[in-house]
Amino acid sequence: MSNSRPFRLKAPRLNENDVERACLDLLKLRSYWAARLHAGTFKSVDGARWIKGVAKGTPDYGALHEIYPGFLIEVKRPGEKPSREQEFRHWEIRAGYRIAIAVVDNVASLATWLDAHEQSARERWAGFLTVRQVRGP
C-alpha cells in the first residue's frame, strides 16, 4: 500500500461537443432558433441519392431571432482557433453577404458576443427611427 500513488481528482477537459451544447442552450434561453449546417456530401437514408451540404469551412450553425439579425456560429473546443480554410470562408461570407459570424470556444464568449450583437442592432434601429421621425413616412 505504501507504493501506491495518492488519489488526485482532475477536472474534466471540455471538448467541442461540450461547448456546442452549452452554446445551444444559451441560444434557446435567449429565444434564438439554431440550425446545424452540415458540410460535405451525404448519401440519403434510402441510398437512392446524394445530398450536398454547405461548402467546407462554413460555420457550424445558423441562428435566427424574431427581432435581432441572424448570424452564423463557429464552435471550437477551448483554446482552438479556426483553420485557414475556415477563416477564408468566414471572410467570404462577411464580405459578400454582411452576415455576422461568432467564433466561440466557450459559452461566456458567446454571451458577450450576443450582448454586443443585440446592442448594435438596437443602436441601428434607434438611428433609423430618429431619421424616420424627422423625415416622416
N, C-alpha and C positions, 0 to 999 in steps of 0.2 A: 504494500500500500504506500510506502514512503517514496517509491519510484514514480508514482502516477503524478501527472501534472494537475495543478489546481483548475477547477472549473471556471471558465470565463465566458460570460454572456456577451455575445456580439450582436450589434444592431443589424437588422436585415438590410441588404442592399436593394435599393429601388431599381426597377428596370423600366423600360419604356411603357410596358403594359400598365404598370402601377401609376405612372404619371398620366397616361391616357385615361384611365378610369377616373382618377381624381378630377381631371380637366373636364371630362364629360359630365360628371356630377355637378361641377360648378356651373357649367353652361346651362344645365337643366334648372338649377336653382335660380338662375338669372333669366329664365324664360327664352333661352336660345334653343333652336332646333339644329342639331348637328347631324350631318350625313357623311359616312365614310366614303372616300374617293379612292377606289381600288385602281392600282396601276398594273398594266400588263395585259396579257391575252388569256382568256379562260374558256374552257370547254363548258357548254351548257350541261345541266344535270342529266338531260336525256341523251347527251353525246351527239346530238344532231347538228349543232352549230358552234361557232366560236364567237366569243363576246370580247370586244376590245374595251379596255378600261382607259383611264386618263393617261396622259404621257408620263413617262418616267421622270421623277423629280418634282412632280406636282405635290403640293401639301396633302397631308393625311385626311383632313376633314374640311368641309364647308359648314359654316354656321350662319343661320338666319334668325332674325328677330322681327317682331311686329313693328317696332319703332326704329331701331338702330340699323345702320348699314350692315349688310352681310360681309363676311370676311372668311379667310382660309386659315387653317391652323396646321402647323408642322410641329409634331410632338417628338421630342428627343429624350433619351434617357439622361439622368442628371449628369451635367458636365459635358455632354456631347454637343457638337456643332453640326450644322447641315453640311453635306458633301458639296463639292464644287458644282456638280451637276444640279443639285437641289438649289444652290444659290443662284445659278444661272437661270433656272426655270422660274424661281421666285422673282428675279429681276424682270424677266419677260412678262410675267403676269402683272406685276406692279406698274411697269412702264406702259404696257399695251392696253391694260384694262382698268387701271387705277383701283385695283382691288387690294385692300389691306391684308397683310399676312402676319400672323402672330407665330413666332418661333419660340416655343416654350420647352423648358426642361424641368419645370415644377409647377404646381398649381398656383403658388403665390405669384409667380411671374405672369401667369395668365390673368389672375385677378387684377394685378397692377395694369396690365395691358388693356383689359376690358374697361377699367375706370377711365383711362386716357382716351380710348376709342369712343366711349359713350359721351365723355365731356366734350370732345372735339365735335361730335355730331350736334350736341346741344348748342355749342357756340356757333356752328354754321347755321342752324335754324334761327337762332336769335338774330344774326345778321340778316338773314333772308326776311324774317318777319319785320324787322325795323325798316328795311328798304321797301317792302310791300306796303307798310303803313304810311310811309311818306309819299310814295308814288300812287298809291291806290291800286285797285284791281286791274 
